[in-house]
Amino acid sequence: MKNKKTDLSELEQIAREKRKVQFYLRLMLGLGSTCGVMVPIEPFFTTLNELSAQETALLQKAKDQLDQSE
């Protein structure tokens, strides 16, 4: 049971981090378009991809544990 709570809190943390990165991406894109400046967005997408991969791995782990318990 404790492991499920840990996984859930990790998923919640990842979701919060993804929202932060998305917020800052939109902020930088808005500032860039307003100021007419090119903003490097590759680091934002790299971070989002890494967070999504972590989220997918945790969801798969939870699914596997659920399948094993049945």
PLY file of the C-alpha trace (Angstrom):
ply
format ascii 1.0
element vertex 70
property float x
property float y
property float z
element edge 69
property int vertex1
property int vertex2
end_header
0.00 0.00 0.00
2.83 2.35 0.85
4.38 1.78 -2.57
1.14 2.81 -4.31
1.05 6.05 -2.32
4.67 6.73 -3.21
3.95 6.13 -6.89
0.90 8.36 -6.68
2.84 11.18 -5.05
5.57 10.79 -7.70
2.94 11.02 -10.44
1.49 14.12 -8.82
4.96 15.65 -8.59
5.64 14.90 -12.25
2.29 16.45 -13.23
3.16 19.60 -11.27
6.57 19.80 -12.92
5.03 19.36 -16.37
2.56 22.18 -15.68
5.42 24.44 -14.56
7.45 23.71 -17.66
4.42 24.29 -19.89
3.72 27.59 -18.12
7.28 28.81 -18.60
7.28 27.64 -22.21
4.14 29.67 -22.92
5.61 32.62 -21.02
8.85 32.54 -23.00
7.03 32.13 -26.31
4.78 35.07 -25.45
7.71 37.25 -24.46
9.62 36.19 -27.53
6.78 37.06 -29.87
6.11 40.35 -28.10
9.75 41.41 -28.18
10.48 39.88 -31.57
13.19 37.66 -30.13
13.95 34.04 -30.94
13.60 31.90 -27.82
15.31 28.50 -27.70
12.48 26.09 -26.97
14.33 22.81 -27.39
15.24 22.59 -23.65
11.56 22.94 -22.74
10.53 20.12 -25.05
13.41 17.95 -23.88
12.32 18.42 -20.27
8.68 17.71 -21.14
9.70 14.53 -22.98
11.78 13.36 -20.01
8.92 14.02 -17.60
6.48 12.22 -19.88
8.81 9.24 -20.06
9.02 9.13 -16.25
5.24 9.37 -16.02
4.79 6.55 -18.54
7.27 4.35 -16.67
5.46 4.89 -13.37
2.07 4.18 -14.94
3.42 1.00 -16.52
4.94 -0.05 -13.19
1.61 0.51 -11.45
-0.21 -1.46 -14.16
2.27 -4.34 -13.86
1.87 -4.43 -10.07
-1.90 -4.46 -10.45
-1.70 -7.32 -12.94
0.56 -9.31 -10.58
-1.76 -8.85 -7.62
-4.70 -10.36 -9.53
0 1
1 2
2 3
3 4
4 5
5 6
6 7
7 8
8 9
9 10
10 11
11 12
12 13
13 14
14 15
15 16
16 17
17 18
18 19
19 20
20 21
21 22
22 23
23 24
24 25
25 26
26 27
27 28
28 29
29 30
30 31
31 32
32 33
33 34
34 35
35 36
36 37
37 38
38 39
39 40
40 41
41 42
42 43
43 44
44 45
45 46
46 47
47 48
48 49
49 50
50 51
51 52
52 53
53 54
54 55
55 56
56 57
57 58
58 59
59 60
60 61
61 62
62 63
63 64
64 65
65 66
66 67
67 68
68 69
